[in-house]
């Protein structure tokens, strides 16, 4: 029995060796070759896998789409873009025909083809594909998850390459707003660093360094004789530069931590271990902030121009600045009236601003700001009449009534 058993085992082994590999095994082999950088061998093996998949499953089977997609990926690595494109197209057609709408592989080929077009420099062709993928992801995955934000980031990069900066900025902001806190905690932050140029990133870091340097001075000055004066001055500087501060914060949010630290080391030549500012220096800074001679401490006018160019034409940033200007105008009025107790003034003005924005639409608020003087207008003047007309509107009464409930409201 033993010789017969040995013979049977030997024959079985020979039969197993003679059995051709499956399309799945060839796919795995091709992927291993691809990962080793052996692209020619990988392509040949994947073509064999594709032919076998077509024979085993038919020309429109999902397994065929997988082989098509993998072969296109190898061609892309070889920069054989013209050969890869029809493979992705055919894989997309199979996915549309054979896969359910909620199948996680439904949009794989569409996304891969978009990335192929980007690699080939055909950004216009990538846009409709990314839009299709985003629409599917938002419906079947949810807008708050990282893969949606990843695709939005890729499309924002496409818009940047096409010179559509405003579209890129709007998409970047929407992407950040859509990613839920749990997704951020898991590291699923939209990869939008390439939305902004190196010059814009450097400008944002320079502005942030200037702001932190002023904060460092402020930590000392607000505790001294000129403290309350300095609080008003520092706040005035911050609000006067919101058209740079707001885009700076947006750009900073897209820069990976390591890259931002590198930029900071390159740009920050200030010393944080200087002697503490004395009263004279605090007074100098206070006056400089107030009269505009300190525009950007430790930075340059070029940074301001770069950041304000991002702000220009961006409606979301304009509204954010407009709302901040409401509070700033209120604080300035109190300062001009002789108030020097910054904290309670700030609390009241923030509360008043919330009351106004809760009771008015954008057009009404714009009108309010346009007619709101720094000091009380003289009776009978144009300012007085314009403000009077605004005050007659119903929403103003509601807003002022709500503001009367704010802490520190004038009685």
Secondary structure by P-SEA (a helix, b strand, c coil): caaaaaaaaaaaaaaaaaccccaaaaaaaaaaaaaacaaaaaaaaaaaaaaaaaaacccccaaaaaaaaaaaaaaaaacaaaaaaaaaaaaaaaaaccccccccccaaaaaaaaaaaaaacccccaaaaaaaaaaaaaaccccccaaaaaaaaaaaaaaaaacaaaaaaaaaaaaaaaccaaaaaacccccccccccaaaaaaaaaaaaaaaaaaaaaaccccccaaaaaaaaaaaaaaaaaaaaaaaaaaaaaccaaaaaaaaaaccccccccccccaaaaaaaaaaaaacccccccccaaaaaaaaaaacccaaaaaaaaaaaaaaaaaaaaaaacccccaaaaaaaaaaaaaaaacccaaaaaaaaaaccccccccccaaaaaaaaaaacaaaaaaaaaaaacccccc
